[in-house]
Amino acid sequence: MDAYPRPPLAGLKRQLQASRKRSDAARDAFLRETYTLPREAARVKAREWFELYPKAAYWTSVESWRVLPGDEVEFTMRRLPSAD
């Protein structure tokens, strides 16, 4: 039996998320946008990004993704702000 109750983690989670957002922005120049869409709409949106911002010029990529309940996909697209 634990002698001490577990501390609430909601505040800590918020602080970590805020810290990660600040460090990501300071770490690189990439622009990111996160979407939550049904699977087919997610594919269309990702293709749209690759057509608008070609990978060779903007280093466009799907940075992360996960499948959610209800066959929805949450994903983050990443690209450089301009092509050189």
N, C-alpha and C positions, 0 to 999 in steps of 0.2 A: 504494500500500500504506500502511495506517495504521501510524504509529509506536507508537500506544498501543492496547491492547485496549479494547473498549467495556465500561463498567462494568455490573454487574448492575443491573437495574431493578426487581426485585421489592420491595426495601425502599423505594424511592422511590414506587412505586405504592401500597404500604400507607400511607405517610405522607400522600400526597395524598388517598386515600380517607378516612382518619381526619380530616384537615383539612376536607374538604368536608362530612362529616357534622356536625362541630362548627359550621361556619359556616352550614350550612342551618338547624340548630336555633336558632342565635342570630339568624338573619336574619328568620325569620317564625314564626308560631304554628301553621302547618299540621301536621296529623298525616299521616304517610305510611306506606303499607304496600306492599311489593313482593311480587308473586306470579309464579310460573312454572307455567303450566298449559297443557294442550292447548287449541287454539283455541276450541272450543265451550265448554269449562269457563271459559275466560277471559272470554268474552262474558257467561256467566251470572253470574260473580263481579262484573264491572263493573256489570251491571244491578242486582244485589243492593245494591251500594254506593249507586247512584243512588236506589233505592227507600228504603233505610234513612236516607240522608242526602241529602235533596233539594238539587239544585244551587242553587236560589234561597236557601235558608237556610244551607247549609254551604259553599257555593262548591266543591262536589265536582267533581273533574275527573280525567281520566287524564293524569297529569303526563308520563309517557314510556312508550314501548313499543317492543319489537323482536321480530321473528320469529326463533326459534331453529331449528336443525335438528330434524327430526322433527315439524314443524308445531306446536311449542310456542311460546307467547307469554310473554315476560317483560314485565311492566308494573307501573307504580307508580301507585297511587291516592292522591289528596290531598284532604283536607277540613279544615275548621275543627273545633276540638274541641267547640264547642257552637254552637247557633243563637241569634241574638239576636232 
